[in-house]
Amino acid sequence: MNNLGSILLEHVPFKNSQLQSRIAMAPMTRMFSPEGIPGEDVASYYAKRATNGVGLIITEGTAINHPAAVMSENIPRFHGDDALQGWKQVVSEVHRAGGKIIPQLWHVGAARKAGSLPNP
């Protein structure tokens, strides 16, 4: 492996812990959370990235607690007991795989088309 490859795979200090590599995964909105609740498939998706060496995962857009924050019921929420329990499972799986994860908080604002669900 060349020097750049070695540097990318080094552990990096992160708060009171460390990242398993210098590789970060950018957010990619997937809309795989029915009724805004991330399930086992979402946990598995993110855990696979951590298992394969991603040091820091930035989640897909997660809806804040505002009725016009998203334009689909399948975008995960970052509020409410059911959604937060789903994210707790995601975090546990990512940590078990050696990775770290942080949410991307999201409100689509003016990009949201008038009349779109879940709040037309």
C-alpha positions as a printed Julia matrix, in Angstrom:
120×3 Matrix{Float64}:
   0.0    0.0    0.0
   1.34   3.44  -0.83
   1.88   6.12   1.79
  -1.48   7.82   1.1
  -3.33   4.54   1.68
  -1.51   4.05   4.96
  -2.37   7.56   6.12
  -6.07   7.1    5.28
  -6.26   3.95   7.4
  -4.61   5.43  10.5
  -6.63   5.86  13.69
  -7.49   9.5   14.44
  -8.26  11.11  17.83
 -11.94  12.01  18.12
 -13.17  13.63  21.33
 -12.49  11.12  24.13
 -12.16   8.26  21.65
 -10.71   7.66  18.2
 -11.86   7.03  14.66
 -10.78   3.75  13.09
  -9.65   5.6    9.94
  -9.51   9.03   8.29
 -12.28   7.99   5.92
 -15.63   9.77   6.36
 -18.86   8.83   4.61
 -20.82  11.78   3.28
 -24.61  11.86   3.71
 -26.7   10.14   1.06
 -30.45  10.46   1.48
 -32.02   7.07   0.88
 -35.67   7.34   2.03
 -35.69   3.79   3.48
 -37.39   4.57   6.8
 -41.15   3.93   6.57
 -43.11   6.49   8.61
 -39.76   8.15   9.43
 -38.54   5.29  11.61
 -35.14   3.74  10.8
 -35.31  -0.06  11.05
 -32.94  -3.0   11.07
 -32.14  -2.52   7.36
 -30.94   1.03   8.07
 -28.81  -0.21  10.98
 -27.33  -2.9    8.73
 -26.62  -0.39   5.94
 -24.59   1.9    8.2
 -22.91  -0.96  10.1
 -21.6   -2.39   6.8
 -19.83   0.9    6.11
 -18.21   0.89   9.56
 -17.23  -2.78   9.15
 -15.42  -1.87   5.95
 -13.28   0.8    7.56
 -15.27   4.04   7.42
 -14.16   5.98  10.49
 -16.95   8.57  10.63
 -20.4    8.23   9.1
 -22.6   11.27   8.56
 -26.16  10.0    8.25
 -28.63  10.75   5.54
 -30.81  13.78   6.16
 -32.86  13.31   9.34
 -35.98  15.41   9.76
 -36.2   17.92  12.55
 -39.49  18.3   14.42
 -41.3   20.58  11.98
 -44.23  19.54   9.74
 -42.62  20.92   6.57
 -39.12  19.53   7.24
 -39.3   16.77   4.61
 -41.17  15.82   1.48
 -41.51  12.06   2.07
 -42.78   9.85   4.89
 -39.8    7.57   4.24
 -37.15  10.09   5.31
 -36.03   9.28   8.86
 -37.0   11.61  11.66
 -34.67  12.66  14.46
 -37.45  13.19  17.0
 -40.15  11.07  18.61
 -39.73   7.92  20.67
 -40.05   5.39  17.82
 -37.62   7.17  15.51
 -35.06   7.79  18.27
 -35.28   4.12  19.31
 -34.53   3.21  15.68
 -31.51   5.53  15.65
 -30.35   3.99  18.94
 -30.22   0.62  17.17
 -28.32   2.18  14.25
 -25.75   3.75  16.59
 -25.3    0.48  18.51
 -24.63  -1.46  15.31
 -22.19   1.13  13.98
 -20.3    1.25  17.28
 -20.23  -2.57  17.42
 -18.59  -2.48  13.96
 -15.95  -0.03  15.18
 -17.3    3.15  13.6
 -18.65   6.49  14.79
 -21.8    8.14  13.48
 -23.34  11.62  13.62
 -26.71  12.8   12.26
 -27.28  15.29   9.49
 -30.22  17.38  10.73
 -32.46  18.36   7.88
 -35.19  20.8    6.89
 -35.65  21.07   3.15
 -37.18  24.54   3.42
 -37.89  26.26   0.15
 -36.74  23.22  -1.84
 -39.84  21.34  -0.67
 -42.58  21.29  -3.3
 -45.92  22.75  -2.2
 -48.48  20.02  -1.58
 -45.93  17.26  -1.02
 -46.34  14.71   1.75
 -46.25  14.13   4.64
 -47.69  17.61   5.3
 -49.4   18.9    2.13
